[in-house]
Amino acid sequence: MKKTILAMGLSLFVLDNPLAADALKNSLTNILNDKNSVGMVNLDNLSINGKPKPTTHFKKRSPNTIISTVKGYKIRKKEADAFLNKVTKGKVKDYDRLPKKQRKMVIKELVKIHTLKNKKSRPSTAVIATVNGVKIIKKEADSFLKKMTSGKVKDFDMLDKKQRKLLITDLARPIVLKSEVDMNLTAEERDGILRQVWLEKQKSTIDVTNDEMLTLYEEKKAQSLAVNPNAVIPAYLTIGKQLKSEVIEKKITQKLMKDVKIEINFGDHSSKDLNSSTATLDNNITI
């Protein structure tokens, strides 16, 4: 059970790390910029600043002209024109006016989009990869992808091969990390890591006001002066970080203990419920 929780903690740590999935996020940029896109469009080398140079002996062809056939898929000029108009935001509209190199780029992207549109998605339980013998199912990849793209991309099978490899690499990190932790750390050290990960996540959800920090400062100040009237009290601003940390830890403890039911066995075949208004404690018992 501890190993399962630890793996979840480490996975969340990796997912929350803004640098963990940069490569995949960069690769998905074009998908996120176009909600209607089904695949990655890469026309980085396509010149849209100005009119493209017309090819030699340029002759405008009919929109229904088949400009290429790839594995039975017939691409008509009107499809290429519409694609160009969309990705260049109207700056380039005629496929026939592109140089040969750029025409090949357009055909390649149209084939890629056609392939993805007609591709069937696998079941959520399908095993899409294994990492050191640990299986990764499609449901995990879909969930990770949805979270990383804020719900704009949800299906692992709709990514191209390069993007899939990047995503699997990100999913593999916590698995590899857990393996290293299991082999090189003691149970106590692993528990320490888990507590730290959990604590950091809790801290990120708790707000602390200046009034709360100042109240704690005055309490600590009064306690110190009560013990030693001549005690040197550090200035409030110099221990702000420490005060904030203590307030957060106090709030976390209060939250954890709010609904906890504690009963003490006094050894006389009876017990006392600490949450009961009638519960009392022996003076020799310290909690």
N, C-alpha and C positions, 0 to 999 in steps of 0.2 A: 504494500500500500504506500509506504514511504517513497519507494522508487517511482511509483506512478505519479504521486504528488510532486516529487522533485522534478520529474520530466516535464510536467505541466508548468512548474515554476520557471524552469530554464527556458522552455519554449516561449512563454510569455515575455521573459526577459529579452530574448532575441527579437521577438516580434515588435516589442516596444522600443527597441533600439533604432533611432532614426537612420543609422548608417547601415543596418543589417541587410536591407533589401534595395540599396540604391541602384545596383546594376539592373535589376528587374524593373524597377520603377522607371528608369531612364528608357529602357527598351519598350515600355508600354506607352510612352508619351503620345504617340500618334493615335493610339486607340482612345485615350482619354480626351484628346482634343476634338474627337469626332464621335458623337454618341451613336451615329448610324454606321460606323465602320465595323467590319467584322474581322479585320485582320490588320496587320501592320503595313502601312503605306510608306515606302521609302523612296522619295523622289528628291533627295537632298541635292542631287546634281542637276536637277531640272531648272533651267533658267527661266524665271518668270518676270525678271526685271527688264521689260521691254519686249518688243516683238521678236519671236524667234526667226532666224534667217530661213527664208523659203528654200526648199530643196531645188536642185537643178531641174528645169522643165516642169515646174510645179503645175499640177492639174488637179483641181478639186474633184474628188470622187463622191459618188452617191452615199448617203448615210447608211444604206443597206449593204454596201460593199463589204464582203468578207475580207478582212485585212490579215487574219491569221487563223490557223486551226491547230490546236494543241490537244492531243489525245482525244479527238472527237469533239472538242469544245470549239465551236465556231465563233470568232469574235468579229462583230461588225463595227464599222467605222463610227456609227452613232453611239455605241457603247463607250468607245475610247474617247470620243469628243465629250460625252457627258462626264466621264471620269476626270478628264483634264479640267473641264470647267469647274468642277467641284473642288478638286484639291488645290487648284491655283486661284480659287475665288474669282473666277471670270477673267483672269488675265491671259489665259491660253485656252482656246476653244476648238482649235482645228488640229487634229492628229496629223494630217498630211503636211502641215507646215513645220513639223518637228524634224530635226536632224535624225539620221538613222539610229544613232546611239540612244537618243532619248525615246524613240519609238519602241526600241527593245525593252527599255525600262518600263514603259507603260504596259506593254503586252505582258511582261513578267508579273506586274502587280495585278492586272486583271485576272490572270490565271490563278494567282494566289487567292484572291478574293473569291473567285468561282469555286475553288477547291474547298475553302473553308465554309462557304454557304451550303455546299452539298455534303458536308462531312457530318456523320452521325456521332452523337455524343455517347460515350460509354456509361454504363450504370455507375451510380455513386459508390458502389462497393468494389468496383474494379481496382485491382492492384496496379498502380501506375509506375511504381519503382520500389527497389529495396535498397536499404543502406545498412551495410554490415549485417545483413540478414533480417533487418527490421522492415516490415512492409509499410508502404505509404499508399493509402487508398485515395481514390479520386475525390471523395467527399472532403478529405483534409485539404487537398490542393484547392478545391473550389472555394472552401471557406476562407483559406488564407488569401486567395486571389481577390475575393469579394471584399475582405477587410482592407487589403492594401490599396485597392482602387476605389474605395468608398462606394462599393456596390455597382460600379460602372461595368466591370467585367466579372463574370461569375462562373464561366465554364473553362476548365483547364484544357479540354480538347479543342477549343476554338483558338488556342494560341499556336503560333508557328513553332518549329522545332527549337529554335534558338531561345525563344521565350520560355518554353517548357523546361529546358535544361537549366536556365537561370532560376526558375521557380523551385525546381526540385533541389537545386543546390542550397537555396535558402531554407527549405524544409529539412534538409539533411543536417544543418548546423546543430540544432538542439539534440538530435539523435547522437551525433558524434560526440558532442559535449557531454551528454549523459554517460556514454560509454567510458569516456576518459575519467569522469568523476567516479563512477563505480569502481574502476580499476585502481585509481590512485588516491582516493580519499577514504578515511574511516567513516563509519556510520555517524559519529558525532560531528565530524567535519561537514558531511553531507547535510545533516540537519541544520547546521549553522548557515550553510549557503541558502537552504530553503527558507529559513527564517528571515535572512537578510533580503532575499528577493521579495518575499511577502511583505516585509516591513516597508521596503522602498515603494511598493505599489500602493500600500495603504497611505503612506505619507503624501503621495502625489494627489490623493483625493481629499485631503484635509486642509481647510483654510485656517489661518491663524491671524487674529487681529492684533493691532498695536496695544489695544486695551488689555487683552488677555496676557500679552507678554509683560506689560507694565505691572499688572496685578501680581504676576508670579515674581517679578523683580522685587516688588515691595515686600512680599511675603518672605523671600529669601533674605532680604536686607534686615527685616525685623528679627528673624531667627538668629542671624549672625550677631546682631547687636545685643540680643538677649543673652547670648553665651559670652560675648566679649564686647563691652561697650566701646572699647578702643579699636575694634576691628576695622581694617581698611576695606571699604566697599568699592568694588570696581564700578566705573561709570556704566550707566544703562546701555549706551550705544556700543560699548566694547564687548559686551557679552550677548548681543542680540541673537546671534546664530544659535548659541547654546540655549537661550531662553525659548526660542521658537521650537527647537528640537524637543525640549522637555514638555512644552505644551502639547505638541503633537503626540508624544508617547503617552501622555496622560489621557488624551482624548481616545487614543486607540484602546488603552486599557479599560476605560469606562465603557466603550462600545462593546468590547469583548465580554465584560462582566455583567452587562445589563440584564441579560436573560439567563444567566447561569444559576442553576440551583445547586447549592452546596449543603450537604448534611454531614454532621460530625458524629462519629461513634464514640461515646464517652466510656465505653467498656462496661457499662452496667445494663447492657441489652436494650439501650434506648438511644435515640438519636435526636439531634436538634437541627432544624432547618434554618439556616442563616438568613433565608429570605422571608421567614415568618416574623410577624411583628412581636410574637411572644418568645422568640428564640433568645436565649441568654448564653453567655460563654463563661466558663470557669476562668478565674483570674490567672491561672497557670498556663492557659492555652494562648499561644501567640500565632496569628495568621499573617 
